[in-house]
Amino acid sequence: MIERRPFGRTGHHSTCTIFGAAALGRVTQAEADHTLELLLAADVNHIDTANSYGESERRLGPWTGRYRDRFFLATKTEERTYAKAKEHLHRSLDLLHTDHVDLWQMHCLVQPDQWEQAMGPGGALEAFIEAKEQGLARFIGVTGHYTVAGWMHKRSLERYDFDSVLLPYNYAMMQNPTYRADFEALVQLCQARNVAVQTIKSCTRGPWPGDEHSAATWYEPFSEQAAIDTAVHWVLRRPGIFLNTPGDIHLLPKVLDAARRLTPGPQSELDPAMEALAPTPLFT
């Protein structure tokens, strides 16, 4: 059984591994169906997708339409204006075969100029607040990549009381003193406000060393079960956070298997094993 944790202030207890549905962006419906069957069998109860994830929302639609009560359903938009963000939300609702999402997120909001537009007059934040008031999105959040994500999310929470954040978290990233300080400051704020913290890039080995890619992820992931176990357990031994699974359907069973076998203990206990795997940061 995969551990469940309170997802911030939402009242939902989400599996600590959230399905990262970017993995469905370039697969057939048959492959998506098989993947959703794996999620049901593993009792994963939280799906995270985005309007920009290729065919992901379309592939999810037949399943979320049938099993809407089984999943906490989240999606995202990269649009920064009120009108375009609102249009994106309605497109997502149509593709997902639902009349509401549980969480709608401002996607990859880390560029200062885009932040000013989204948070300013006529910006996407107005569409997000309206969607929450209308019940089209029960909760709203913000996501980000790169080393500035922690700092920018803290800025976003100072502008509006979002319900969740999402950002990179792995052993290699946390060796960057600036990123580590920003991440810890963000987590402290989120804990004080009961804001859910989702993390990505848990299974990152590093940038692809060449042009040959053996996985659908844009970075080279760990692929051996033992390495995935170490990386997943390192992340999930931190209380209260969530791991969004990598964007490759073939890695998913291994990540879910690792999550099932999570054992208690200090995160630092796994530091030597992570160091031995020699991961390198994606963002510097």
HELIX and SHEET records of a PDB file:
HELIX    1   1 ALA A   21  LEU A   24  5                                   4    
HELIX    2   2 GLN A   29  ALA A   42  1                                  14    
HELIX    3   3 SER A   56  ARG A   66  1                                  11    
HELIX    4   4 ARG A   68  ARG A   70  5                                   3    
HELIX    5   5 TYR A   82  LEU A   95  1                                  14    
HELIX    6   6 PRO A  112  MET A  119  1                                   8    
HELIX    7   7 ALA A  124  GLN A  134  1                                  11    
HELIX    8   8 ALA A  149  ARG A  159  1                                  11    
HELIX    9   9 MET A  173  GLN A  175  5                                   3    
HELIX   10  10 PRO A  177  ARG A  193  1                                  17    
HELIX   11  11 GLN A  225  LEU A  236  1                                  12    
HELIX   12  12 LEU A  252  ARG A  260  1                                   9    
HELIX   13  13 GLN A  267  LEU A  270  5                                   4    
HELIX   14  14 ASP A  271  LEU A  277  1                                   7    
SHEET    1   A 2 ARG A   4  PRO A   6  0                                        
SHEET    2   A 2 HIS A  13  THR A  15 -1                                        
SHEET    1   B 9 THR A  17  GLY A  20  0                                        
SHEET    2   B 9 HIS A  46  ASP A  48  1                                        
SHEET    3   B 9 PHE A  72  THR A  77  1                                        
SHEET    4   B 9 VAL A 101  MET A 106  1                                        
SHEET    5   B 9 ALA A 137  THR A 143  1                                        
SHEET    6   B 9 SER A 164  PRO A 168  1                                        
SHEET    7   B 9 ALA A 196  ILE A 200  1                                        
SHEET    8   B 9 ILE A 241  ASN A 244  1                                        
SHEET    9   B 9 THR A  17  GLY A  20  1                                        
SHEET    1   C 2 THR A 204  GLY A 206  0                                        
SHEET    2   C 2 GLU A 220  PRO A 221 -1                                        
END                                                                             
